[in-house]
Amino acid sequence: MSENQADPAAETAAQRLSAALDPSAIDALLADAKAAGTPIDGVDGLLNQMTKAVLERALQTEMTQHLGYDRDDPAGVGTGNSRNGTSRKTVSTVNGPVTITVPRDRNGEFEPQIVPKRARRVGQIDELVLSCYARGMSTRDIEAHLFEVYGVTASRELVSNITDVVTDEIEIWRNRPVDEVYPIVYVDGIRTKVRDKGAVAIKSAHLVIGVDVDGRKHALGCWIAETEGAKFWHSVLTQLRNRGLRDILIACCDGLAGLPDAITAVFPDTVVQTCVVHVIRNAMRFVSYQDRKKIATSMRAIYTAPTVEAADLALKDFDTEWGRQYPGVTDVWRRAWNEFIPFLDYPVELRRIVYTTNAIESINFQLRKITKTRGHFPSDEAAMKLIYLGLRNISSKRGGESGTGTHGWKTALNTLVVLFPGRLPL
């Protein structure tokens, strides 16, 4: 069949649907509902009645397919199975709860698909719960929302059970293969409260974002830990290596304890680059409000310097001018110096990309919005579940599985080819 030829079956179905939804037919339904005092929506509304009729008709059609003959058809005599009445059940839908009659067969072999056995939710209720949860609504809020808007009674335990369906999905995501080479990797974390051994502890959820050779950003994984150090980071990087990662050109991070040493141990050829914006932000903590603009202007000469030597001179000039009043600022720069200066070897096009971990901070900002609604999480698994759903929701809005792009990537990629010859896949 050519692209211009329509499927006859689909065309017939479309014609029937068009006839069923003819404006005159809809007007007649609305008029009858109004005359009978039936509301449009709500538990006893017209939409629910239509949902009930469609579901019951679909179930009867499934039974016919299961048995192989229509109701009262003589062809069913002697087949060894037949209809055996109905049972009633109430299911939750996005229009509210609907009580339907489900057909049964005498042998008890009928397995309906449209409303499976023991299923109490249809019409994307589960997806609705996951969507609300991914946006930071607590189980209590979701419970109240479903009842107020849809008339659906859903306990907090039910909401938790629905969100637990992503547990296997999380494990698959955590262990999926990654690319062999990521030109740039960003590492940053958000703090969250988690109950651990009977007490609430502050833990960090560390997110690793990789920029692939096409400039697309991907969340490679998330790790929750109470303490950081070389051992922890060595484990994280080893996991990535075991999942297929062989090389990172530039790792951009923010002074996380033990991370630079771990990167050097697992990926010895990787350049560790501190986030310049984090250095500036940390330095500003020591500055009085009235001097912030002046200090920011003076520091700009350091990170926009054309060479390492020029940056060192700019830092000395800064220390001469402000060191006596704000020694903490100079100290921040000197402690970050070894991980900062690789930045100065890059041309402007590449500096714009590795200048900051904002690419990952924008994601963390959205994750903080959904995690701050929780006083604390009952476990690491509960925290990971919300973070993963949040990441999945962010990804669906920002580029899906393909990730999100990087501005000016082609120019930066050509620079990377020159700076790191032979290390990018062709």
HELIX and SHEET records of a PDB file:
HELIX    1   1 PRO A    8  ALA A   20  1                                  13    
HELIX    2   2 PRO A   23  ALA A   36  1                                  14    
HELIX    3   3 LEU A   46  LEU A   67  1                                  22    
HELIX    4   4 PRO A   74  GLY A   76  5                                   3    
HELIX    5   5 ILE A  125  ALA A  134  1                                  10    
HELIX    6   6 THR A  139  HIS A  145  1                                   7    
HELIX    7   7 LEU A  146  TYR A  150  3                                   5    
HELIX    8   8 ARG A  156  THR A  163  1                                   8    
HELIX    9   9 ASP A  164  VAL A  166  5                                   3    
HELIX   10  10 THR A  167  ASN A  175  1                                   9    
HELIX   11  11 ALA A  230  ASN A  242  1                                  13    
HELIX   12  12 LEU A  259  VAL A  266  1                                   8    
HELIX   13  13 VAL A  276  MET A  284  1                                   9    
HELIX   14  14 TYR A  289  ASP A  291  5                                   3    
HELIX   15  15 ARG A  292  TYR A  303  1                                  12    
HELIX   16  16 VAL A  308  TRP A  322  1                                  15    
HELIX   17  17 PRO A  327  PHE A  340  1                                  14    
HELIX   18  18 ILE A  341  ASP A  345  5                                   5    
HELIX   19  19 VAL A  348  VAL A  354  1                                   7    
HELIX   20  20 ASN A  358  THR A  371  1                                  14    
HELIX   21  21 ASP A  380  LYS A  397  1                                  18    
HELIX   22  22 GLY A  400  SER A  402  5                                   3    
HELIX   23  23 TRP A  409  LEU A  419  1                                  11    
SHEET    1   A 2 ARG A  83  THR A  93  0                                        
SHEET    2   A 2 GLY A  96  ASP A 105 -1                                        
SHEET    1   B 5 LYS A 217  ALA A 225  0                                        
SHEET    2   B 5 ALA A 199  VAL A 211 -1                                        
SHEET    3   B 5 VAL A 181  ASP A 196 -1                                        
SHEET    4   B 5 ASP A 247  CYS A 253  1                                        
SHEET    5   B 5 VAL A 271  THR A 274  1                                        
END                                                                             
